[in-house]
Amino acid sequence: MVGVATAKRERQRANRDVKRAAERKAKRRTAVLTRARRILTWTVVIVVLFIILTLLLNSGSDEALGIAAVA
């Protein structure tokens, strides 16, 4: 009976395969979430820096802010 698997061994093998597939899926999800978090963080940092730079460059000019001087 060499090479013939019992029903129990077949179930064990199937369960191992399901478990491995679930572990791969969880690992991929973690990697995707980590990458998304990193991209979001850098996007926020760049936007904040852009806003600060814009405010600093326009700090002496009221026209840039859309405020017209009334005489």
Residue frames as a rotation matrix with the C-alpha (Angstrom) as fourth column:
MET 1
0.567 0.824 0.000 0.00
0.824 -0.567 0.000 0.00
0.000 0.000 -1.000 0.00
VAL 2
-0.422 -0.775 -0.471 2.76
0.666 -0.617 0.418 2.38
-0.615 -0.137 0.777 -0.84
GLY 3
-0.988 -0.049 0.144 1.53
0.133 -0.740 0.659 5.72
0.074 0.671 0.738 -2.17
VAL 4
-0.173 0.984 0.035 -2.08
0.480 0.053 0.876 5.28
0.860 0.169 -0.482 -1.10
ALA 5
-0.893 -0.129 0.432 -3.23
-0.242 -0.671 -0.701 7.98
0.380 -0.730 0.568 1.30
THR 6
-0.564 0.727 -0.391 -5.93
0.825 0.487 -0.285 7.35
-0.016 -0.483 -0.875 3.84
ALA 7
0.290 0.782 0.551 -8.97
0.681 -0.574 0.456 9.58
0.673 0.243 -0.699 4.15
LYS 8
0.763 -0.045 -0.645 -7.56
0.555 -0.465 0.690 11.07
-0.331 -0.884 -0.330 7.34
ARG 9
-0.286 -0.948 -0.139 -4.29
0.645 -0.298 0.704 12.02
-0.709 0.111 0.697 5.64
GLU 10
-0.426 0.223 0.877 -6.21
0.800 -0.359 0.480 13.54
0.422 0.906 -0.025 2.72
ARG 11
0.702 0.711 0.027 -8.25
0.590 -0.603 0.536 15.67
0.398 -0.361 -0.844 5.14
GLN 12
0.463 -0.611 -0.642 -5.09
0.550 -0.370 0.749 16.76
-0.695 -0.700 0.165 6.94
ARG 13
-0.572 -0.700 0.427 -3.44
0.753 -0.243 0.611 17.69
-0.324 0.671 0.667 3.66
ALA 14
-0.052 0.655 0.754 -6.52
0.743 -0.479 0.468 19.62
0.667 0.584 -0.462 2.54
ASN 15
0.840 0.368 -0.398 -6.70
0.542 -0.546 0.638 21.45
0.017 -0.752 -0.659 5.86
ARG 16
0.010 -0.921 -0.389 -3.00
0.634 -0.295 0.715 22.35
-0.773 -0.253 0.582 5.64
ASP 17
-0.587 -0.192 0.787 -3.53
0.795 -0.319 0.516 23.71
0.152 0.928 0.340 2.14
VAL 18
0.436 0.821 0.369 -6.49
0.642 -0.571 0.512 25.81
0.631 0.014 -0.776 3.30
LYS 19
0.729 -0.217 -0.650 -4.47
0.532 -0.418 0.736 27.10
-0.431 -0.882 -0.189 6.26
ARG 20
-0.370 -0.927 0.061 -1.50
0.723 -0.246 0.646 28.01
-0.584 0.283 0.761 4.03
ALA 21
-0.323 0.334 0.886 -3.78
0.774 -0.445 0.450 29.83
0.544 0.831 -0.115 1.60
ALA 22
0.767 0.638 -0.073 -5.34
0.540 -0.579 0.611 31.80
0.348 -0.508 -0.788 4.47
GLU 23
0.380 -0.716 -0.586 -1.88
0.587 -0.303 0.751 32.69
-0.715 -0.629 0.305 5.81
ARG 24
-0.590 -0.581 0.561 -0.75
0.795 -0.297 0.528 33.90
-0.140 0.758 0.638 2.36
LYS 25
0.103 0.733 0.673 -3.91
0.689 -0.540 0.483 35.98
0.718 0.414 -0.560 2.04
ALA 26
0.860 0.198 -0.471 -3.42
0.503 -0.490 0.712 37.53
-0.089 -0.849 -0.521 5.49
LYS 27
-0.049 -0.965 -0.259 0.23
0.690 -0.220 0.690 38.28
-0.722 -0.145 0.676 4.76
ARG 28
-0.541 -0.089 0.837 -0.67
0.788 -0.402 0.466 39.96
0.294 0.911 0.287 1.46
ARG 29
0.528 0.810 0.255 -3.41
0.609 -0.571 0.551 42.02
0.592 -0.135 -0.795 3.15
THR 30
0.638 -0.376 -0.672 -0.95
0.553 -0.382 0.740 43.18
-0.535 -0.844 -0.036 5.81
ALA 31
-0.457 -0.866 0.203 1.55
0.747 -0.250 0.616 44.16
-0.483 0.433 0.761 3.12
VAL 32
-0.248 0.451 0.858 -1.09
0.747 -0.475 0.466 46.08
0.617 0.756 -0.219 1.16
LEU 33
0.791 0.590 -0.161 -2.31
0.539 -0.548 0.640 47.93
0.289 -0.593 -0.752 4.27
THR 34
0.270 -0.788 -0.553 1.25
0.636 -0.285 0.717 48.81
-0.723 -0.546 0.424 5.27
ARG 35
-0.641 -0.515 0.570 1.98
0.763 -0.344 0.547 50.19
-0.086 0.785 0.613 1.82
ALA 36
0.133 0.783 0.608 -1.29
0.674 -0.521 0.523 52.16
0.726 0.341 -0.597 1.74
ARG 37
0.800 0.122 -0.587 -0.54
0.571 -0.452 0.685 53.63
-0.182 -0.883 -0.432 5.16
ARG 38
-0.180 -0.960 -0.214 2.94
0.695 -0.278 0.663 54.66
-0.696 -0.030 0.717 4.01
ILE 39
-0.563 0.038 0.826 1.58
0.744 -0.411 0.526 56.30
0.360 0.911 0.203 0.85
LEU 40
0.523 0.838 0.158 -1.12
0.626 -0.503 0.596 58.13
0.579 -0.212 -0.788 2.81
THR 41
0.542 -0.394 -0.743 1.40
0.645 -0.371 0.668 59.39
-0.539 -0.841 0.053 5.36
TRP 42
-0.559 -0.825 0.084 3.73
0.670 -0.390 0.632 60.77
-0.488 0.409 0.771 2.68
THR 43
-0.258 0.551 0.793 0.80
0.741 -0.414 0.529 62.34
0.620 0.724 -0.302 0.82
VAL 44
0.778 0.557 -0.290 -0.32
0.599 -0.521 0.608 64.16
0.187 -0.647 -0.739 3.97
VAL 45
0.171 -0.804 -0.570 3.24
0.633 -0.354 0.689 65.32
-0.755 -0.478 0.449 4.70
ILE 46
-0.687 -0.443 0.576 3.66
0.724 -0.350 0.595 66.67
-0.062 0.825 0.561 1.15
VAL 47
0.135 0.822 0.553 0.29
0.692 -0.478 0.541 68.46
0.709 0.310 -0.633 1.23
VAL 48
0.779 0.115 -0.617 1.05
0.588 -0.477 0.653 70.05
-0.219 -0.871 -0.439 4.61
LEU 49
-0.226 -0.939 -0.259 4.48
0.643 -0.344 0.684 71.19
-0.732 -0.012 0.682 3.41
PHE 50
-0.544 0.099 0.833 2.93
0.763 -0.355 0.540 72.61
0.350 0.929 0.117 0.25
ILE 51
0.571 0.812 0.122 0.36
0.641 -0.534 0.551 74.56
0.513 -0.236 -0.826 2.28
ILE 52
0.559 -0.440 -0.703 3.03
0.558 -0.427 0.711 75.90
-0.613 -0.790 0.007 4.63
LEU 53
-0.538 -0.805 0.248 5.27
0.708 -0.272 0.652 76.88
-0.457 0.527 0.717 1.71
THR 54
-0.199 0.563 0.802 2.35
0.767 -0.420 0.485 78.61
0.610 0.712 -0.348 -0.04
LEU 55
0.804 0.530 -0.268 1.47
0.570 -0.560 0.601 80.56
0.168 -0.636 -0.753 3.10
LEU 56
0.223 -0.810 -0.542 5.08
0.585 -0.333 0.739 81.59
-0.779 -0.482 0.400 3.66
LEU 57
-0.657 -0.499 0.566 5.58
0.740 -0.280 0.612 82.76
-0.147 0.820 0.553 0.08
ASN 58
-0.179 0.690 0.702 2.31
0.544 -0.525 0.655 84.73
0.820 0.499 -0.281 0.08
SER 59
0.029 0.236 -0.971 2.56
0.997 -0.076 0.012 86.10
-0.071 -0.969 -0.237 3.60
GLY 60
-0.644 -0.339 -0.686 3.46
0.378 -0.920 0.101 89.64
-0.666 -0.194 0.720 2.44
SER 61
-0.949 0.291 -0.122 0.90
-0.244 -0.430 0.869 89.86
0.201 0.854 0.480 -0.34
ASP 62
-0.482 0.853 0.201 -2.81
-0.226 0.101 -0.969 90.25
-0.847 -0.512 0.144 0.43
GLU 63
0.007 0.489 -0.872 -3.69
-0.981 -0.166 -0.101 90.07
-0.194 0.856 0.479 -3.28
ALA 64
-0.707 -0.341 -0.619 -2.55
-0.504 0.857 0.103 86.48
0.496 0.385 -0.779 -3.42
LEU 65
-0.920 0.393 -0.002 -5.13
0.252 0.585 -0.771 85.63
-0.302 -0.709 -0.637 -0.79
GLY 66
-0.396 0.800 0.452 -7.90
0.765 0.016 0.643 87.30
0.507 0.600 -0.618 -2.79
ILE 67
0.265 0.431 -0.862 -8.19
0.831 -0.556 -0.022 90.31
-0.489 -0.711 -0.506 -0.47
ALA 68
0.060 -0.179 0.982 -8.48
0.764 -0.625 -0.161 93.56
0.642 0.760 0.099 -2.40
ALA 69
-0.712 -0.352 -0.607 -7.25
0.663 -0.623 -0.416 96.75
-0.232 -0.699 0.677 -0.77
VAL 70
0.354 0.883 0.306 -10.13
0.906 -0.406 0.123 99.18
0.233 0.234 -0.944 -0.35
ALA 71
-0.677 -0.684 0.271 -9.11
0.627 -0.729 -0.273 102.82
0.385 -0.015 0.923 -0.72
